[in-house]
Amino acid sequence: MSGQNRPRREEFPRNPPRPSAGRGQRRPNRSRGGTRRPLDRPRRTALEALRDIDRSGAYANLACSRVLAEQRITGRDAAFVTELVFGTCRMAGSYDAIIEHASGRRLGDLEPDLVDVLRLGAHQGLAMRVPDRAAVDTSVDLAAHVVGERATGITNAIMRRIVARPFEQWCTLIAGDDPARERALRTGHPQWIIDAYAELLGPDELEPALAADNEAPEPTLVVRPGLCERDELLAAGATPTRWSPWGARRGGDPAEVEAVRSGRAGVQDEGSQLVCLALSRAEQLNGPRWLDLCAGPGGKSALLRGLAAERGAFLVANEAQPHRARLVSLALRRYDRRGHQVIVADGGEPAWDEAGFQMVLADVPCSGLGALRRRPESRWRRHPDDLDELVPLQQDLLDVALGSVSSGGLVAYVTCSPHRAETADVVAGVLDRVDLLDAPALIPEVPNAAAATDPRFVQLWPHRHGTDAMFLALLRKR
Ligand SMILES: C[S@@+](CC[C@H](N)C(=O)[O-])C[C@H]1O[C@@H](n2cnc3c(N)ncnc32)[C@H](O)[C@@H]1O
């Protein structure tokens, strides 16, 4: 995490008033009656989100939005809670190693609620420049609340040890003479993800790529073509995206923008927009029927739907999960229903005629390693073994995409992961049946967009392009 982007605690409103202590005296944890002072509301709220993420597998962004809405926390306090939740999730692996070292215990020997309190405290003390005493005392308060008074002594002792060293010193201490481990701890990445990046990037780019994963991106809006002009987003305070003609960046809540509320615009990373831009410029993109094979939640479907309207094509948007198919319908709700159909089906068992489409987008389920900026918890949830299930599914879906498109038709194979096994290796399995188009040549305004694995693939990167690490291969069926 770069020091520049760390919110300083002083930037946020002060905690709610507490019982006052005498001048010069240390404020006691408890009042004289033995009752604890009121808990700090933002920290308590952040802890609730963390417990939800840890215990129920909730996504950090959804858990955070939920607790903020329930507690009606807005403005700077909301920004503080968001940094607590996102930052703690992002660096959880490193903080766990520090907690183990500082406590002299294995993480599994500590109560899960206590682990959440300590992670939250570690993030404040090591990354947010919260004064040490505040990081320790508020952690003790939280531990008393969620674990019980019996946990206050141990929390106090562990937190004092944690804040006694700066983060970088902890990393060096724990890693010893293992520089790879030091890098993994310092950048907050599991080693297998670092290895996957290192295979694709030169040594000079590895550190910037890892650092970029730890920077929260500004939300990016996208127009629904034909329903909204980008100028309307700019008039609402957004700034144009660097390359996509449909996008605009804007901090704050996207729902503040009328076009987003009314479904004439949406939220979509610029990387996904650029994939659609390249596809839209392929001369092979013609014909009356297009298929989006894995459409949920519908971001690319909406762009394709707008393009289809311009070119007189019909879009079928398929999604395996009913709840995600509903999101696709929501994304398309302002378009004329006669121009598209949303269906719920396993793409592996096509519910349509073979070779019935002239274009198929296969934006397949993947490890999501290219979207770590936006999903802070995912790097610790994913494991290399996940690829054993994902890659065969990706191969099947690409196979179905090729079966669904007519001869000479176009298949766009897309992932939001740069991992070689999910990208170049999957495409390699069908090269005897397709011609590979030069996808980076379709977006010449985007510099350095060619993949290391093959210069005809597009591979975007957060540190190069400020986008998710989207991969695109454009294939013409022979
Ligand atoms: C990477 S996401 C697609 C993102 C989408 N194209 C967008 O831009 O909003 C992959 C989607 O594939 C869906 N999926 C997973 N397995 C599938 C299958 N066998 N058939 C069809 N869809 C599937 C997932 O539920 C998920 O919604």
The ligand as an SDF file (V2000), in Angstrom:
LIG
                    3D

 27 29  0  0  0  0  0  0  0  0999 V2000
  -17.2590  -13.1000  -15.9680 C   0  0  0  0  0  0  0  0  0  0  0  0
  -18.9250  -13.2350  -15.6430 S   0  0  0  0  0  0  0  0  0  0  0  0
  -19.6450  -12.4430  -17.0380 C   0  0  0  0  0  0  0  0  0  0  0  0
  -19.6640  -10.9330  -16.9250 C   0  0  0  0  0  0  0  0  0  0  0  0
  -20.6090  -10.3110  -17.9210 C   0  0  0  0  0  0  0  0  0  0  0  0
  -20.2830  -10.6570  -19.2760 N   0  0  0  0  0  0  0  0  0  0  0  0
  -20.6280   -8.7960  -17.7800 C   0  0  0  0  0  0  0  0  0  0  0  0
  -19.9140   -8.1140  -18.5340 O   0  0  0  0  0  0  0  0  0  0  0  0
  -21.3880   -8.2900  -16.9480 O   0  0  0  0  0  0  0  0  0  0  0  0
  -19.2620  -14.8960  -15.9720 C   0  0  0  0  0  0  0  0  0  0  0  0
  -20.7250  -15.2910  -15.8280 C   0  0  0  0  0  0  0  0  0  0  0  0
  -20.8650  -16.6270  -16.3090 O   0  0  0  0  0  0  0  0  0  0  0  0
  -21.8460  -17.2630  -15.5620 C   0  0  0  0  0  0  0  0  0  0  0  0
  -21.6930  -18.7130  -15.7550 N   0  0  0  0  0  0  0  0  0  0  0  0
  -20.9680  -19.5870  -15.0350 C   0  0  0  0  0  0  0  0  0  0  0  0
  -21.0710  -20.8110  -15.5410 N   0  0  0  0  0  0  0  0  0  0  0  0
  -21.8620  -20.7110  -16.6360 C   0  0  0  0  0  0  0  0  0  0  0  0
  -22.3520  -21.6460  -17.5720 C   0  0  0  0  0  0  0  0  0  0  0  0
  -22.0440  -22.9460  -17.5030 N   0  0  0  0  0  0  0  0  0  0  0  0
  -23.1650  -21.1990  -18.5540 N   0  0  0  0  0  0  0  0  0  0  0  0
  -23.4870  -19.8920  -18.6390 C   0  0  0  0  0  0  0  0  0  0  0  0
  -23.0690  -18.9630  -17.7590 N   0  0  0  0  0  0  0  0  0  0  0  0
  -22.2670  -19.3750  -16.7680 C   0  0  0  0  0  0  0  0  0  0  0  0
  -21.6110  -16.7770  -14.1650 C   0  0  0  0  0  0  0  0  0  0  0  0
  -22.7620  -16.9350  -13.3790 O   0  0  0  0  0  0  0  0  0  0  0  0
  -21.2610  -15.3100  -14.4160 C   0  0  0  0  0  0  0  0  0  0  0  0
  -22.4130  -14.5260  -14.3350 O   0  0  0  0  0  0  0  0  0  0  0  0
  1  2  1  0
  2  3  1  0
  2 10  1  0
  3  4  1  0
  4  5  1  0
  5  6  1  0
  5  7  1  0
  7  8  2  0
  7  9  1  0
 10 11  1  0
 11 12  1  0
 11 26  1  0
 12 13  1  0
 13 14  1  0
 13 24  1  0
 14 15  1  0
 14 23  1  0
 15 16  2  0
 16 17  1  0
 17 18  1  0
 17 23  2  0
 18 19  1  0
 18 20  2  0
 20 21  1  0
 21 22  2  0
 22 23  1  0
 24 25  1  0
 24 26  1  0
 26 27  1  0
M  CHG  2   2   1   9  -1
M  END
$$$$
